[in-house]
Amino acid sequence: MRESDYRRLFNSIDSGFCVIEMIYDAGGKPVDYRFLEVNPAFERQTGIRDATSKTMRQHVPDHEQHWFDTYARIAETGEAVRFVNEAKPLMGGWYEVYAFRVDGPGSRRVAILFNDITERVRAAEALKDADRRKDEFLATLAHELRNPLAAIHSALDVLHLIRDGAPEQRMARDVIGRQVELLMRLVDDLLDVGRVTFGKIQLRREPLDLRTVLEDALGMTKPLLHEAGHRISVRLPPAPVRVQGDPIRLSQVISNLLNNAARYTPHPGEITVEAGSAGEEAFIAVQDNGIGIPGEMLSRVFEPFVQGGQPAGALPAGLGIGLSLAKRLVELHGGTVRAESEGPGKGSRFEVRLPAANAAALRRRLLLVDDNVDAAAAQAALLRMHGHEVETAHSGEEALKRASEFCPEVVLLDLGMPDMDGFEVARRLRSTPEGRDAVLIAQTGWSQQQDRERTAAAGFDAHLAKPVELHALMEQLARSRAPARRGCARRP
């Protein structure tokens, strides 16, 4: 390229462009750089005038060190880099930068092509801030609404206790009762949307049969379905549909899908609910013969506050957050939810799919070690009710003997036993074929950070504080894989 052509291109581009030479201190640390060449757009993008032959520190004494480090690394390695970063002392801006070394190894010169993207970054931050403030407002609103609702609910309970045979009074009480329940559900959904958004929902996973969850959800939505006059068909397989999940949250998901079907199906409608397994997934589907979903709306039905047209004779629409909340809760379970419809007037189908958990995968062989006989017996009974095979021991020596006979997959180990503490039991178990690969879970009243660090150092896989909550233990068991039983032969 001729010099005149290069110069014309150099001067005409809108992006800022400069060539710099790195400057190092006596110890080899990059401390500055000198501008060798700049284009006209450089000044517009940075606000720096007469840059050529001067250093960055001369123009901007408090320029951040990370810029010098980045350009020095490019000069030293010869590796071109594209990045976005902030230069606070330089017009308070954000820059999108592409930088590369000029000439070969040993060169200290770097060419920099850049654009000021401050407005774009600030606009994105403003959108995030507005979204955050919206979510905070909704969460606050929901919280504040609960107080007057609680008072109305209590007053309604008082009215129910007053004996009065007037049919008008009974009708008024029933209307108030239904509307208060509806308001409370809306408030709960608002609160949950806020909790999900801010990561404050913690699932309490345990082994579940989706058939039971579905029945619970039907019980929750029965008043609404009855009010709408819809006919409900339920199709359940004869065998359990097993998943690992939070029963309350999954029931909430199905309830929200049923509420949606009830609201967008004209009276009297047909709603079908089914559950089953398909390969490595379990599913629950809710289908209606309601108003359907236009094709352009299918991708938006799970967005917050999106509502379809309300059919004549149907129940009033909600806030448009039920489906959004259902989707978020399903995704927290590692599942998916989708909507299907052949179009307006042809009904809708919503299907939830979750990772299936077969009985063998959920069943664990457990050794429960605790010198408190009653506590061990009660916890063992609870674990057996959840399908696990459980043996108990009440001392360290007994635990080692039972482990050699029972070959446990998981050992729940109390730490404070009198004859041999749990740390010593764990150490000895780890030296045996039957305990080398077993999952060791400490159960103890000590729950400070230093206690957890000590159990981790002793080879425990998990640390649960007493009294151990069932959901925490079930979740831990669900996360632990059945260990390989190398060298462990269970004795009859």
Secondary structure, 3 states (H helix, E strand, C coil): CCHHHHHHHHHHCCCEEEEEEEEECCCCCEEEEEEEEECHHHHHHHCCCCCCCCEHHHHCCCCCHHHHHHHHHHHHHCCCEEEEEEECCCCCEEEEEEEEECCCCCCCEEEEEEEECHHHHHHHHHHHHHHHHHHHHHHHHHHHHHHHHHHHHHHHHHHHHCCCCCHHHHHHHHHHHHHHHHHHHHHHHHHHHHHHHCCCCCCCCEEEEHHHHHHHHHHHHHHHHHHHCCEEEEECCCCCCEEEECHHHHHHHHHHHHHHHHHCCCCCCEEEEEEEEECCEEEEEEEECCCCCCHHHCCCCCCCCCCCCCCCCCCCCCCCCHHHHHHHHHHHCCCEEEEECCCCCCCEEEEEEEEECCHHHHCCEEEEECCCHHHHHHHHHHHHHCCCEEEEECCHHHHHHHHHHHCCCEEEEECCCCCCCHHHHHHHHHCCHHHHCCEEEEEECCCCHHHHHHHHHCCCCEEEECCCCHHHHHHHHHHCCCCCCCCCCCCC
